[in-house]
Amino acid sequence: MTVQEYRIAKKSKPSGMQYAERAMLEQKSARVAYWRLNVDSSGGSDTCEELVLSSDARATPASVKWDRDSKSPARLICPKFDGSSSTIDLYSSALNTAMDWTTFTVAIWFKVGALGDWSDSTAGRILTIAADANNYLRLSKSDTNNQIDFAYAGQSTADSVAASVLVDGEAPVTWQHLAITVSDSANDNQLKAYLNGVQTGSTQTGIGVWSGAIDSDLCVLGSSALATPADQLAADSMVAELGIWSTVLDANEIKRLSEIS
């Protein structure tokens, strides 16, 4: 569905649709992919809709639960992980062609299943996009208590930011908005991480430049790999509204993405 189609039907759309419209309009010319991460009825019950690339870029969930009580910040039913075998396959040739991963923004909503998940000393991979062990993007619930890890590597040069979820009065069992921006040497050569619309940690510099096409086994939500899942999210964890842009969104744009209205 195009942004224009959203506009035409805006008055009849629930707030969730209006959120997607607003998010997709941020840096419209640079948007690459946007997954609602709710069931895509046009693609069947086992796919999640993608609004930018093409119909064959739908995400494919495996062993996730669709619970009517599991609502995203935009109040749409979203996938709930089972803690043992759930994954969501993001890979498509369209995504691989559209991105070179040298300058980008990635944003996603994430929620743990229970407060104790933040202090279980177990890592859980929220998002993995990688070409290999030397070129990757990783967003993780850390094995350090109450922490989210934002990590990127280009040609073995790895940079990361660790963010505490216990900031700004946020209840850590509620939805958390995560965003990461990476720019290559022609665009300031920086990595920034954002938690709930505010930059967290220090700006990282000296970023390595990504090399290689993304691996179809290493483009996944809820795990560090698809074929042999590892570092899986704890039971009842949820994700929603994943967006990718081929530019660096600024602080105001990311703040808007973190707000539901």
Order of alpha helices (4+ residues) and beta strands (2+ residues): alpha-alpha-beta-beta-beta-beta-beta-beta-alpha-beta-beta-beta-beta-beta-beta-beta-beta-beta-beta-alpha
